[in-house]
Amino acid sequence: MAAQRIYSVIPPSGCVRLVKAISRSQALSHVANSLFSIRVATQEDLVHALSNGIKVEAVRDGDQLFIEGVIDKE
């Protein structure tokens, strides 16, 4: 098993979270899971959001792997 480190993760609220994890991405994912709810959009979600001017965002290659300055490029 890879060695774990303690990472300081600072969400937009500014409240520091100390997370023991194998990588920065694992620490970030742990914190993000407590801040955000993610699910597949329903048809009603799409109709409501699109009618309110919200556009669908497309992920570029690599966006899911690295956030510059936040996640190690392991």
PyMOL Python script that loads the backbone (N, CA, C, O; Angstrom):
from pymol import cmd

cmd.read_pdbstr("""\
ATOM      1  N   MET A   1       0.841  -1.185   0.000  1.00  0.00           N
ATOM      2  CA  MET A   1       0.000   0.000   0.000  1.00  0.00           C
ATOM      3  C   MET A   1       0.885   1.247   0.000  1.00  0.00           C
ATOM      4  O   MET A   1       1.901   1.292   0.693  1.00  0.00           O
ATOM      5  N   ALA A   2       0.501   2.243  -0.769  1.00  0.00           N
ATOM      6  CA  ALA A   2       1.258   3.490  -0.851  1.00  0.00           C
ATOM      7  C   ALA A   2       1.180   4.245   0.472  1.00  0.00           C
ATOM      8  O   ALA A   2       0.202   4.143   1.212  1.00  0.00           O
ATOM      9  N   ALA A   3       2.223   4.995   0.744  1.00  0.00           N
ATOM     10  CA  ALA A   3       2.266   5.776   1.977  1.00  0.00           C
ATOM     11  C   ALA A   3       1.223   6.888   1.940  1.00  0.00           C
ATOM     12  O   ALA A   3       1.021   7.535   0.912  1.00  0.00           O
ATOM     13  N   GLN A   4       0.576   7.095   3.060  1.00  0.00           N
ATOM     14  CA  GLN A   4      -0.407   8.165   3.152  1.00  0.00           C
ATOM     15  C   GLN A   4       0.257   9.414   3.737  1.00  0.00           C
ATOM     16  O   GLN A   4       1.196   9.331   4.529  1.00  0.00           O
ATOM     17  N   ARG A   5      -0.257  10.562   3.324  1.00  0.00           N
ATOM     18  CA  ARG A   5       0.170  11.849   3.850  1.00  0.00           C
ATOM     19  C   ARG A   5      -1.064  12.554   4.378  1.00  0.00           C
ATOM     20  O   ARG A   5      -2.193  12.151   4.102  1.00  0.00           O
ATOM     21  N   ILE A   6      -0.835  13.609   5.138  1.00  0.00           N
ATOM     22  CA  ILE A   6      -1.950  14.444   5.565  1.00  0.00           C
ATOM     23  C   ILE A   6      -1.936  15.688   4.691  1.00  0.00           C
ATOM     24  O   ILE A   6      -0.956  16.431   4.658  1.00  0.00           O
ATOM     25  N   TYR A   7      -3.043  15.900   3.984  1.00  0.00           N
ATOM     26  CA  TYR A   7      -3.186  17.041   3.090  1.00  0.00           C
ATOM     27  C   TYR A   7      -4.086  18.092   3.726  1.00  0.00           C
ATOM     28  O   TYR A   7      -5.067  17.763   4.392  1.00  0.00           O
ATOM     29  N   SER A   8      -3.747  19.344   3.518  1.00  0.00           N
ATOM     30  CA  SER A   8      -4.574  20.462   3.943  1.00  0.00           C
ATOM     31  C   SER A   8      -5.416  20.857   2.740  1.00  0.00           C
ATOM     32  O   SER A   8      -4.889  21.338   1.737  1.00  0.00           O
ATOM     33  N   VAL A   9      -6.727  20.653   2.839  1.00  0.00           N
ATOM     34  CA  VAL A   9      -7.641  20.968   1.739  1.00  0.00           C
ATOM     35  C   VAL A   9      -8.471  22.172   2.176  1.00  0.00           C
ATOM     36  O   VAL A   9      -9.112  22.150   3.226  1.00  0.00           O
ATOM     37  N   ILE A  10      -8.450  23.219   1.359  1.00  0.00           N
ATOM     38  CA  ILE A  10      -9.148  24.450   1.728  1.00  0.00           C
ATOM     39  C   ILE A  10     -10.261  24.725   0.717  1.00  0.00           C
ATOM     40  O   ILE A  10      -9.995  25.201  -0.387  1.00  0.00           O
ATOM     41  N   PRO A  11     -11.507  24.427   1.092  1.00  0.00           N
ATOM     42  CA  PRO A  11     -12.636  24.693   0.201  1.00  0.00           C
ATOM     43  C   PRO A  11     -12.940  26.192   0.161  1.00  0.00           C
ATOM     44  O   PRO A  11     -12.354  26.959   0.925  1.00  0.00           O
ATOM     45  N   PRO A  12     -13.854  26.618  -0.729  1.00  0.00           N
ATOM     46  CA  PRO A  12     -14.187  28.043  -0.852  1.00  0.00           C
ATOM     47  C   PRO A  12     -14.596  28.699   0.475  1.00  0.00           C
ATOM     48  O   PRO A  12     -14.422  29.905   0.645  1.00  0.00           O
ATOM     49  N   SER A  13     -15.127  27.928   1.395  1.00  0.00           N
ATOM     50  CA  SER A  13     -15.535  28.487   2.696  1.00  0.00           C
ATOM     51  C   SER A  13     -14.339  28.963   3.507  1.00  0.00           C
ATOM     52  O   SER A  13     -14.484  29.760   4.435  1.00  0.00           O
ATOM     53  N   GLY A  14     -13.129  28.459   3.145  1.00  0.00           N
ATOM     54  CA  GLY A  14     -11.921  28.835   3.867  1.00  0.00           C
ATOM     55  C   GLY A  14     -11.658  27.969   5.087  1.00  0.00           C
ATOM     56  O   GLY A  14     -10.623  28.116   5.737  1.00  0.00           O
ATOM     57  N   CYS A  15     -12.573  27.077   5.404  1.00  0.00           N
ATOM     58  CA  CYS A  15     -12.437  26.200   6.570  1.00  0.00           C
ATOM     59  C   CYS A  15     -11.501  25.037   6.207  1.00  0.00           C
ATOM     60  O   CYS A  15     -11.865  24.170   5.412  1.00  0.00           O
ATOM     61  N   VAL A  16     -10.317  25.024   6.784  1.00  0.00           N
ATOM     62  CA  VAL A  16      -9.299  24.021   6.456  1.00  0.00           C
ATOM     63  C   VAL A  16      -9.766  22.630   6.861  1.00  0.00           C
ATOM     64  O   VAL A  16     -10.308  22.435   7.949  1.00  0.00           O
ATOM     65  N   ARG A  17      -9.549  21.670   5.973  1.00  0.00           N
ATOM     66  CA  ARG A  17      -9.827  20.257   6.250  1.00  0.00           C
ATOM     67  C   ARG A  17      -8.511  19.502   6.157  1.00  0.00           C
ATOM     68  O   ARG A  17      -7.809  19.616   5.153  1.00  0.00           O
ATOM     69  N   LEU A  18      -8.169  18.748   7.165  1.00  0.00           N
ATOM     70  CA  LEU A  18      -6.972  17.910   7.154  1.00  0.00           C
ATOM     71  C   LEU A  18      -7.404  16.497   6.808  1.00  0.00           C
ATOM     72  O   LEU A  18      -8.214  15.896   7.515  1.00  0.00           O
ATOM     73  N   VAL A  19      -6.861  15.966   5.717  1.00  0.00           N
ATOM     74  CA  VAL A  19      -7.301  14.677   5.204  1.00  0.00           C
ATOM     75  C   VAL A  19      -6.101  13.759   5.005  1.00  0.00           C
ATOM     76  O   VAL A  19      -5.150  14.114   4.308  1.00  0.00           O
ATOM     77  N   LYS A  20      -6.147  12.579   5.618  1.00  0.00           N
ATOM     78  CA  LYS A  20      -5.102  11.579   5.412  1.00  0.00           C
ATOM     79  C   LYS A  20      -5.465  10.783   4.172  1.00  0.00           C
ATOM     80  O   LYS A  20      -6.518  10.148   4.113  1.00  0.00           O
ATOM     81  N   ALA A  21      -4.570  10.824   3.166  1.00  0.00           N
ATOM     82  CA  ALA A  21      -4.866  10.179   1.893  1.00  0.00           C
ATOM     83  C   ALA A  21      -3.577   9.787   1.193  1.00  0.00           C
ATOM     84  O   ALA A  21      -2.490  10.221   1.574  1.00  0.00           O
ATOM     85  N   ILE A  22      -3.713   8.958   0.160  1.00  0.00           N
ATOM     86  CA  ILE A  22      -2.569   8.504  -0.625  1.00  0.00           C
ATOM     87  C   ILE A  22      -2.119   9.584  -1.605  1.00  0.00           C
ATOM     88  O   ILE A  22      -0.932   9.674  -1.920  1.00  0.00           O
ATOM     89  N   SER A  23      -3.064  10.414  -2.096  1.00  0.00           N
ATOM     90  CA  SER A  23      -2.733  11.429  -3.095  1.00  0.00           C
ATOM     91  C   SER A  23      -3.589  12.674  -2.888  1.00  0.00           C
ATOM     92  O   SER A  23      -4.599  12.645  -2.184  1.00  0.00           O
ATOM     93  N   ARG A  24      -3.165  13.764  -3.515  1.00  0.00           N
ATOM     94  CA  ARG A  24      -3.955  14.994  -3.468  1.00  0.00           C
ATOM     95  C   ARG A  24      -5.335  14.780  -4.060  1.00  0.00           C
ATOM     96  O   ARG A  24      -6.329  15.273  -3.527  1.00  0.00           O
ATOM     97  N   SER A  25      -5.396  14.038  -5.172  1.00  0.00           N
ATOM     98  CA  SER A  25      -6.686  13.818  -5.819  1.00  0.00           C
ATOM     99  C   SER A  25      -7.637  13.045  -4.910  1.00  0.00           C
ATOM    100  O   SER A  25      -8.840  13.305  -4.912  1.00  0.00           O
ATOM    101  N   GLN A  26      -7.117  12.106  -4.142  1.00  0.00           N
ATOM    102  CA  GLN A  26      -7.953  11.347  -3.211  1.00  0.00           C
ATOM    103  C   GLN A  26      -8.450  12.261  -2.089  1.00  0.00           C
ATOM    104  O   GLN A  26      -9.608  12.167  -1.681  1.00  0.00           O
ATOM    105  N   ALA A  27      -7.589  13.135  -1.594  1.00  0.00           N
ATOM    106  CA  ALA A  27      -7.981  14.072  -0.542  1.00  0.00           C
ATOM    107  C   ALA A  27      -9.041  15.044  -1.058  1.00  0.00           C
ATOM    108  O   ALA A  27     -10.031  15.312  -0.377  1.00  0.00           O
ATOM    109  N   LEU A  28      -8.829  15.567  -2.260  1.00  0.00           N
ATOM    110  CA  LEU A  28      -9.793  16.495  -2.858  1.00  0.00           C
ATOM    111  C   LEU A  28     -11.139  15.816  -3.089  1.00  0.00           C
ATOM    112  O   LEU A  28     -12.187  16.406  -2.825  1.00  0.00           O
ATOM    113  N   SER A  29     -11.115  14.596  -3.574  1.00  0.00           N
ATOM    114  CA  SER A  29     -12.341  13.845  -3.817  1.00  0.00           C
ATOM    115  C   SER A  29     -13.104  13.627  -2.505  1.00  0.00           C
ATOM    116  O   SER A  29     -14.329  13.743  -2.472  1.00  0.00           O
ATOM    117  N   HIS A  30     -12.383  13.313  -1.435  1.00  0.00           N
ATOM    118  CA  HIS A  30     -13.007  13.094  -0.125  1.00  0.00           C
ATOM    119  C   HIS A  30     -13.764  14.344   0.322  1.00  0.00           C
ATOM    120  O   HIS A  30     -14.907  14.256   0.770  1.00  0.00           O
ATOM    121  N   VAL A  31     -13.123  15.508   0.199  1.00  0.00           N
ATOM    122  CA  VAL A  31     -13.762  16.761   0.607  1.00  0.00           C
ATOM    123  C   VAL A  31     -14.904  17.118  -0.338  1.00  0.00           C
ATOM    124  O   VAL A  31     -15.976  17.520   0.113  1.00  0.00           O
ATOM    125  N   ALA A  32     -14.685  16.975  -1.641  1.00  0.00           N
ATOM    126  CA  ALA A  32     -15.722  17.313  -2.625  1.00  0.00           C
ATOM    127  C   ALA A  32     -16.987  16.487  -2.403  1.00  0.00           C
ATOM    128  O   ALA A  32     -18.098  16.990  -2.574  1.00  0.00           O
ATOM    129  N   ASN A  33     -16.821  15.230  -2.025  1.00  0.00           N
ATOM    130  CA  ASN A  33     -17.988  14.366  -1.798  1.00  0.00           C
ATOM    131  C   ASN A  33     -18.855  14.863  -0.647  1.00  0.00           C
ATOM    132  O   ASN A  33     -20.049  14.568  -0.600  1.00  0.00           O
ATOM    133  N   SER A  34     -18.264  15.619   0.288  1.00  0.00           N
ATOM    134  CA  SER A  34     -19.059  16.148   1.394  1.00  0.00           C
ATOM    135  C   SER A  34     -19.661  17.522   1.064  1.00  0.00           C
ATOM    136  O   SER A  34     -20.526  18.013   1.790  1.00  0.00           O
ATOM    137  N   LEU A  35     -19.203  18.135  -0.024  1.00  0.00           N
ATOM    138  CA  LEU A  35     -19.678  19.471  -0.390  1.00  0.00           C
ATOM    139  C   LEU A  35     -20.668  19.467  -1.546  1.00  0.00           C
ATOM    140  O   LEU A  35     -21.487  20.378  -1.671  1.00  0.00           O
ATOM    141  N   PHE A  36     -20.593  18.449  -2.385  1.00  0.00           N
ATOM    142  CA  PHE A  36     -21.396  18.424  -3.600  1.00  0.00           C
ATOM    143  C   PHE A  36     -22.194  17.135  -3.708  1.00  0.00           C
ATOM    144  O   PHE A  36     -21.800  16.086  -3.198  1.00  0.00           O
ATOM    145  N   SER A  37     -23.319  17.247  -4.382  1.00  0.00           N
ATOM    146  CA  SER A  37     -24.124  16.075  -4.707  1.00  0.00           C
ATOM    147  C   SER A  37     -24.063  15.915  -6.224  1.00  0.00           C
ATOM    148  O   SER A  37     -24.327  16.863  -6.963  1.00  0.00           O
ATOM    149  N   ILE A  38     -23.719  14.727  -6.681  1.00  0.00           N
ATOM    150  CA  ILE A  38     -23.592  14.493  -8.123  1.00  0.00           C
ATOM    151  C   ILE A  38     -24.431  13.281  -8.504  1.00  0.00           C
ATOM    152  O   ILE A  38     -24.362  12.229  -7.867  1.00  0.00           O
ATOM    153  N   ARG A  39     -25.227  13.452  -9.562  1.00  0.00           N
ATOM    154  CA  ARG A  39     -26.038  12.354 -10.093  1.00  0.00           C
ATOM    155  C   ARG A  39     -26.281  12.622 -11.565  1.00  0.00           C
ATOM    156  O   ARG A  39     -26.053  13.733 -12.043  1.00  0.00           O
ATOM    157  N   VAL A  40     -26.728  11.642 -12.266  1.00  0.00           N
ATOM    158  CA  VAL A  40     -27.072  11.810 -13.675  1.00  0.00           C
ATOM    159  C   VAL A  40     -28.315  12.701 -13.742  1.00  0.00           C
ATOM    160  O   VAL A  40     -29.285  12.478 -13.017  1.00  0.00           O
ATOM    161  N   ALA A  41     -28.281  13.701 -14.607  1.00  0.00           N
ATOM    162  CA  ALA A  41     -29.405  14.631 -14.743  1.00  0.00           C
ATOM    163  C   ALA A  41     -30.628  13.916 -15.306  1.00  0.00           C
ATOM    164  O   ALA A  41     -30.532  13.124 -16.244  1.00  0.00           O
ATOM    165  N   THR A  42     -31.765  14.211 -14.715  1.00  0.00           N
ATOM    166  CA  THR A  42     -33.023  13.674 -15.254  1.00  0.00           C
ATOM    167  C   THR A  42     -33.502  14.584 -16.375  1.00  0.00           C
ATOM    168  O   THR A  42     -32.960  15.671 -16.573  1.00  0.00           O
ATOM    169  N   GLN A  43     -34.513  14.143 -17.103  1.00  0.00           N
ATOM    170  CA  GLN A  43     -35.081  14.974 -18.162  1.00  0.00           C
ATOM    171  C   GLN A  43     -35.651  16.258 -17.564  1.00  0.00           C
ATOM    172  O   GLN A  43     -35.525  17.331 -18.155  1.00  0.00           O
ATOM    173  N   GLU A  44     -36.277  16.148 -16.394  1.00  0.00           N
ATOM    174  CA  GLU A  44     -36.813  17.340 -15.728  1.00  0.00           C
ATOM    175  C   GLU A  44     -35.700  18.299 -15.328  1.00  0.00           C
ATOM    176  O   GLU A  44     -35.856  19.513 -15.457  1.00  0.00           O
ATOM    177  N   ASP A  45     -34.563  17.764 -14.839  1.00  0.00           N
ATOM    178  CA  ASP A  45     -33.408  18.604 -14.497  1.00  0.00           C
ATOM    179  C   ASP A  45     -32.963  19.397 -15.712  1.00  0.00           C
ATOM    180  O   ASP A  45     -32.725  20.602 -15.628  1.00  0.00           O
ATOM    181  N   LEU A  46     -32.850  18.704 -16.856  1.00  0.00           N
ATOM    182  CA  LEU A  46     -32.393  19.348 -18.087  1.00  0.00           C
ATOM    183  C   LEU A  46     -33.356  20.430 -18.556  1.00  0.00           C
ATOM    184  O   LEU A  46     -32.935  21.536 -18.896  1.00  0.00           O
ATOM    185  N   VAL A  47     -34.644  20.114 -18.573  1.00  0.00           N
ATOM    186  CA  VAL A  47     -35.641  21.084 -19.020  1.00  0.00           C
ATOM    187  C   VAL A  47     -35.599  22.321 -18.133  1.00  0.00           C
ATOM    188  O   VAL A  47     -35.586  23.444 -18.638  1.00  0.00           O
ATOM    189  N   HIS A  48     -35.578  22.131 -16.826  1.00  0.00           N
ATOM    190  CA  HIS A  48     -35.572  23.258 -15.884  1.00  0.00           C
ATOM    191  C   HIS A  48     -34.303  24.090 -16.055  1.00  0.00           C
ATOM    192  O   HIS A  48     -34.380  25.313 -16.167  1.00  0.00           O
ATOM    193  N   ALA A  49     -33.142  23.445 -16.076  1.00  0.00           N
ATOM    194  CA  ALA A  49     -31.877  24.173 -16.178  1.00  0.00           C
ATOM    195  C   ALA A  49     -31.743  24.907 -17.509  1.00  0.00           C
ATOM    196  O   ALA A  49     -31.386  26.085 -17.537  1.00  0.00           O
ATOM    197  N   LEU A  50     -32.028  24.217 -18.608  1.00  0.00           N
ATOM    198  CA  LEU A  50     -31.895  24.836 -19.930  1.00  0.00           C
ATOM    199  C   LEU A  50     -32.867  26.000 -20.105  1.00  0.00           C
ATOM    200  O   LEU A  50     -32.526  27.004 -20.730  1.00  0.00           O
ATOM    201  N   SER A  51     -34.080  25.870 -19.556  1.00  0.00           N
ATOM    202  CA  SER A  51     -35.056  26.959 -19.675  1.00  0.00           C
ATOM    203  C   SER A  51     -34.657  28.158 -18.816  1.00  0.00           C
ATOM    204  O   SER A  51     -35.164  29.262 -19.020  1.00  0.00           O
ATOM    205  N   ASN A  52     -33.754  27.949 -17.858  1.00  0.00           N
ATOM    206  CA  ASN A  52     -33.242  29.037 -17.031  1.00  0.00           C
ATOM    207  C   ASN A  52     -31.895  29.556 -17.526  1.00  0.00           C
ATOM    208  O   ASN A  52     -31.208  30.298 -16.824  1.00  0.00           O
ATOM    209  N   GLY A  53     -31.524  29.154 -18.749  1.00  0.00           N
ATOM    210  CA  GLY A  53     -30.310  29.686 -19.359  1.00  0.00           C
ATOM    211  C   GLY A  53     -29.016  28.998 -18.964  1.00  0.00           C
ATOM    212  O   GLY A  53     -27.934  29.476 -19.307  1.00  0.00           O
ATOM    213  N   ILE A  54     -29.108  27.892 -18.253  1.00  0.00           N
ATOM    214  CA  ILE A  54     -27.901  27.162 -17.862  1.00  0.00           C
ATOM    215  C   ILE A  54     -27.453  26.311 -19.039  1.00  0.00           C
ATOM    216  O   ILE A  54     -28.241  25.557 -19.610  1.00  0.00           O
ATOM    217  N   LYS A  55     -26.181  26.438 -19.397  1.00  0.00           N
ATOM    218  CA  LYS A  55     -25.646  25.696 -20.534  1.00  0.00           C
ATOM    219  C   LYS A  55     -24.937  24.434 -20.063  1.00  0.00           C
ATOM    220  O   LYS A  55     -24.400  24.376 -18.956  1.00  0.00           O
ATOM    221  N   VAL A  56     -24.947  23.432 -20.923  1.00  0.00           N
ATOM    222  CA  VAL A  56     -24.229  22.191 -20.644  1.00  0.00           C
ATOM    223  C   VAL A  56     -22.744  22.448 -20.843  1.00  0.00           C
ATOM    224  O   VAL A  56     -22.334  22.991 -21.869  1.00  0.00           O
ATOM    225  N   GLU A  57     -21.936  22.058 -19.858  1.00  0.00           N
ATOM    226  CA  GLU A  57     -20.492  22.233 -19.930  1.00  0.00           C
ATOM    227  C   GLU A  57     -19.852  20.936 -20.400  1.00  0.00           C
ATOM    228  O   GLU A  57     -20.207  19.858 -19.923  1.00  0.00           O
ATOM    229  N   ALA A  58     -18.919  21.032 -21.325  1.00  0.00           N
ATOM    230  CA  ALA A  58     -18.214  19.854 -21.827  1.00  0.00           C
ATOM    231  C   ALA A  58     -16.847  19.760 -21.154  1.00  0.00           C
ATOM    232  O   ALA A  58     -16.113  20.744 -21.074  1.00  0.00           O
ATOM    233  N   VAL A  59     -16.521  18.576 -20.676  1.00  0.00           N
ATOM    234  CA  VAL A  59     -15.226  18.335 -20.055  1.00  0.00           C
ATOM    235  C   VAL A  59     -14.189  18.144 -21.141  1.00  0.00           C
ATOM    236  O   VAL A  59     -14.402  17.386 -22.086  1.00  0.00           O
ATOM    237  N   ARG A  60     -13.052  18.841 -21.005  1.00  0.00           N
ATOM    238  CA  ARG A  60     -11.949  18.658 -21.947  1.00  0.00           C
ATOM    239  C   ARG A  60     -11.119  17.465 -21.492  1.00  0.00           C
ATOM    240  O   ARG A  60     -11.173  17.078 -20.325  1.00  0.00           O
ATOM    241  N   ASP A  61     -10.356  16.885 -22.402  1.00  0.00           N
ATOM    242  CA  ASP A  61      -9.463  15.781 -22.043  1.00  0.00           C
ATOM    243  C   ASP A  61      -8.561  16.217 -20.904  1.00  0.00           C
ATOM    244  O   ASP A  61      -7.952  17.285 -20.957  1.00  0.00           O
ATOM    245  N   GLY A  62      -8.478  15.396 -19.883  1.00  0.00           N
ATOM    246  CA  GLY A  62      -7.588  15.681 -18.766  1.00  0.00           C
ATOM    247  C   GLY A  62      -8.236  16.431 -17.627  1.00  0.00           C
ATOM    248  O   GLY A  62      -7.693  16.429 -16.523  1.00  0.00           O
ATOM    249  N   ASP A  63      -9.378  17.075 -17.839  1.00  0.00           N
ATOM    250  CA  ASP A  63     -10.018  17.833 -16.767  1.00  0.00           C
ATOM    251  C   ASP A  63     -10.371  16.960 -15.567  1.00  0.00           C
ATOM    252  O   ASP A  63     -10.325  17.414 -14.424  1.00  0.00           O
ATOM    253  N   GLN A  64     -10.716  15.732 -15.829  1.00  0.00           N
ATOM    254  CA  GLN A  64     -11.111  14.873 -14.731  1.00  0.00           C
ATOM    255  C   GLN A  64      -9.911  14.332 -13.967  1.00  0.00           C
ATOM    256  O   GLN A  64     -10.070  13.785 -12.875  1.00  0.00           O
ATOM    257  N   LEU A  65      -8.724  14.475 -14.518  1.00  0.00           N
ATOM    258  CA  LEU A  65      -7.540  13.933 -13.866  1.00  0.00           C
ATOM    259  C   LEU A  65      -6.766  14.967 -13.062  1.00  0.00           C
ATOM    260  O   LEU A  65      -6.293  14.668 -11.966  1.00  0.00           O
ATOM    261  N   PHE A  66      -6.631  16.171 -13.589  1.00  0.00           N
ATOM    262  CA  PHE A  66      -5.760  17.151 -12.966  1.00  0.00           C
ATOM    263  C   PHE A  66      -6.418  18.522 -12.868  1.00  0.00           C
ATOM    264  O   PHE A  66      -7.114  18.961 -13.783  1.00  0.00           O
ATOM    265  N   ILE A  67      -6.187  19.176 -11.760  1.00  0.00           N
ATOM    266  CA  ILE A  67      -6.542  20.576 -11.616  1.00  0.00           C
ATOM    267  C   ILE A  67      -5.233  21.272 -11.287  1.00  0.00           C
ATOM    268  O   ILE A  67      -4.652  21.039 -10.228  1.00  0.00           O
ATOM    269  N   GLU A  68      -4.766  22.129 -12.195  1.00  0.00           N
ATOM    270  CA  GLU A  68      -3.456  22.747 -12.056  1.00  0.00           C
ATOM    271  C   GLU A  68      -3.310  23.411 -10.696  1.00  0.00           C
ATOM    272  O   GLU A  68      -4.152  24.211 -10.289  1.00  0.00           O
ATOM    273  N   GLY A  69      -2.230  23.069  -9.999  1.00  0.00           N
ATOM    274  CA  GLY A  69      -1.956  23.661  -8.701  1.00  0.00           C
ATOM    275  C   GLY A  69      -2.700  22.996  -7.557  1.00  0.00           C
ATOM    276  O   GLY A  69      -2.464  23.324  -6.394  1.00  0.00           O
ATOM    277  N   VAL A  70      -3.603  22.060  -7.869  1.00  0.00           N
ATOM    278  CA  VAL A  70      -4.379  21.422  -6.809  1.00  0.00           C
ATOM    279  C   VAL A  70      -4.101  19.932  -6.733  1.00  0.00           C
ATOM    280  O   VAL A  70      -3.981  19.381  -5.639  1.00  0.00           O
ATOM    281  N   ILE A  71      -3.998  19.276  -7.870  1.00  0.00           N
ATOM    282  CA  ILE A  71      -3.858  17.828  -7.883  1.00  0.00           C
ATOM    283  C   ILE A  71      -2.528  17.437  -8.507  1.00  0.00           C
ATOM    284  O   ILE A  71      -2.136  17.957  -9.552  1.00  0.00           O
ATOM    285  N   ASP A  72      -1.840  16.508  -7.845  1.00  0.00           N
ATOM    286  CA  ASP A  72      -0.579  15.982  -8.397  1.00  0.00           C
ATOM    287  C   ASP A  72      -0.825  15.339  -9.751  1.00  0.00           C
ATOM    288  O   ASP A  72      -1.848  14.684  -9.951  1.00  0.00           O
ATOM    289  N   LYS A  73       0.080  15.516 -10.659  1.00  0.00           N
ATOM    290  CA  LYS A  73       0.018  14.807 -11.946  1.00  0.00           C
ATOM    291  C   LYS A  73       0.793  13.524 -11.773  1.00  0.00           C
ATOM    292  O   LYS A  73       1.927  13.400 -12.235  1.00  0.00           O
ATOM    293  N   GLU A  74       0.171  12.566 -11.101  1.00  0.00           N
ATOM    294  CA  GLU A  74       0.817  11.311 -10.744  1.00  0.00           C
ATOM    295  C   GLU A  74       0.766  10.304 -11.868  1.00  0.00           C
ATOM    296  O   GLU A  74       1.270   9.190 -11.723  1.00  0.00           O
TER     297      GLU A  74
END
""", "prot")
cmd.dss("prot")
cmd.show_as("cartoon", "prot")
cmd.util.cbc("prot")
cmd.orient("prot")
